[in-house]
Amino acid sequence: MKSIEEYYSIARQMFLLAYPQLAADIDALTDSDATSMGMTLAQLKTLQADRAWAAFVREKKLDGMLFAIQLAEPDKALAAQAIERYLRDHARALGVSWETFCRQNQL
């Protein structure tokens, strides 16, 4: 099973492949653009790709991480395990038990 970060990265790459003009626009960023933002070119490209992905999932009213796992994991059983792991981590971060989290979110 991949890490949450790996699922996110794969999904973002798949998203950019599905929107080649957006990927081209990000790829066309220059060192000058990055310098004006106080970043390296790699940082700026990553930031813009992250922003584009976030805008897409927000527009579609999706949970970005759940969608990333579903998109990036072709094995449905592994996807279900990864989603549960993500949700359990989320519950832990919120300081609630898994049972309470499930009740609150109707899982």
C-alpha positions as CSV (number, residue, x, y, z in Angstrom):
1,M,0.0,0.0,0.0
2,K,1.3,3.4,-0.9
3,S,1.5,6.3,1.5
4,I,-1.0,9.1,1.5
5,E,1.6,11.4,0.0
6,E,2.3,8.9,-2.8
7,Y,-1.4,8.6,-3.6
8,Y,-1.7,12.4,-3.7
9,S,1.3,12.7,-6.0
10,I,0.1,10.1,-8.4
11,A,-3.4,11.5,-8.5
12,R,-2.1,15.0,-9.1
13,Q,0.0,13.7,-12.0
14,M,-3.0,11.9,-13.5
15,F,-5.0,15.1,-13.1
16,L,-2.4,17.1,-15.0
17,L,-2.3,14.5,-17.8
18,A,-6.1,14.8,-18.1
19,Y,-5.7,18.6,-18.5
20,P,-2.7,19.1,-20.8
21,Q,-3.2,22.8,-21.3
22,L,-3.0,23.4,-17.6
23,A,0.1,21.2,-17.4
24,A,1.6,23.2,-20.3
25,D,0.9,26.5,-18.5
26,I,2.6,25.2,-15.3
27,D,5.5,23.9,-17.3
28,A,5.9,27.3,-19.0
29,L,6.6,29.0,-15.7
30,T,10.1,30.5,-15.7
31,D,12.9,31.2,-13.2
32,S,11.9,34.8,-13.3
33,D,8.3,33.9,-12.2
34,A,9.7,31.9,-9.4
35,T,12.2,34.5,-8.3
36,S,9.5,37.2,-8.2
37,M,7.6,34.9,-5.7
38,G,10.7,34.2,-3.7
39,M,10.8,30.5,-4.7
40,T,12.7,28.1,-6.8
41,L,11.2,27.1,-10.1
42,A,10.5,23.6,-8.8
43,Q,8.7,25.0,-5.7
44,L,6.6,27.3,-7.9
45,K,5.6,24.5,-10.3
46,T,4.7,22.3,-7.4
47,L,2.7,25.0,-5.7
48,Q,0.7,25.8,-8.9
49,A,0.0,22.1,-9.5
50,D,-1.2,21.8,-5.9
51,R,-3.4,24.8,-6.4
52,A,-4.9,23.5,-9.6
53,W,-5.6,20.1,-8.0
54,A,-7.2,21.8,-4.9
55,A,-9.4,24.0,-7.1
56,F,-10.5,21.0,-9.1
57,V,-11.5,18.9,-6.1
58,R,-13.1,21.9,-4.4
59,E,-15.2,22.7,-7.5
60,K,-16.3,19.0,-7.7
61,K,-17.0,19.1,-3.9
62,L,-14.7,16.1,-3.3
63,D,-12.5,15.2,-0.4
64,G,-9.1,15.6,-2.2
65,M,-7.4,12.7,-0.3
66,L,-10.2,10.2,-0.7
67,F,-10.5,11.0,-4.4
68,A,-6.7,10.8,-4.8
69,I,-6.7,7.3,-3.3
70,Q,-9.7,6.2,-5.4
71,L,-8.0,7.6,-8.5
72,A,-4.5,6.4,-7.9
73,E,-5.1,2.9,-6.5
74,P,-6.4,0.5,-9.2
75,D,-6.8,-2.4,-6.7
76,K,-10.2,-1.8,-5.0
77,A,-9.3,-3.8,-1.9
78,L,-6.1,-1.8,-1.4
79,A,-8.0,1.4,-2.0
80,A,-10.5,0.5,0.7
81,Q,-7.6,-0.3,3.1
82,A,-5.9,3.0,2.3
83,I,-9.1,5.0,2.7
84,E,-9.8,3.4,6.1
85,R,-6.2,4.1,7.2
86,Y,-6.6,7.8,6.1
87,L,-9.9,8.1,7.9
88,R,-8.5,6.5,11.1
89,D,-5.6,8.9,11.0
90,H,-8.0,11.8,10.5
91,A,-10.1,10.7,13.5
92,R,-6.9,10.4,15.6
93,A,-5.9,13.9,14.5
94,L,-9.3,15.2,15.6
95,G,-8.9,13.5,18.9
96,V,-12.0,11.3,18.6
97,S,-12.3,7.6,18.8
98,W,-12.8,5.6,15.6
99,E,-16.3,4.6,16.7
100,T,-17.3,8.2,17.4
101,F,-15.8,9.4,14.1
102,C,-17.8,6.7,12.2
103,R,-21.0,7.7,14.0
104,Q,-20.5,11.4,13.3
105,N,-19.7,10.8,9.7
106,Q,-22.3,8.1,9.1
107,L,-19.7,5.5,8.1
